[in-house]
């Protein structure tokens, strides 16, 4: 298992159809803006609040911004679900054997091109954020989250998944 923020970590590189075409180091993937895979795990507590995390300033992309999901880049040899379980445990200390898969999607901006797997985990308990990756965190209701997203900088992929998937999942009580 790679250490957090390991620029030599090998990650899966994919084409525009999400077919594996090779591997590259995280550093090369970021520098060349290669298409890769990542997981996004929504953590929902018993009050249907969503965990939001403030990214560490050490992160290689979107440092210091808030995000709506735990997760990260899928490493060589991992599936979406294996990566989701690993990332969830690393970032939050949560061991959630029953992750629910909601969607696969493509997101692209000037810094990032990624095929994402969106999962959710119901959890009530204590969170142990990984200090190398998470600066702060809080649980927010949908109303609180929408207000918070207007005041604080959120990662572009978080805004995208909120608008495209999470609003509907909350409305359908699917989380």
Secondary structure by P-SEA (a helix, b strand, c coil): ccccccccbbbbbbcccccccccccaaaaaaacccccbbbbbbbccccbbbbbbbccccccccccccccccccccccccaaaaaaaaaaaccccccccccccccccccccccccbbbbbbbbbccccccccccccccccccaaaaaaaaacccccaaaaaaaaccaaaaaaaccc
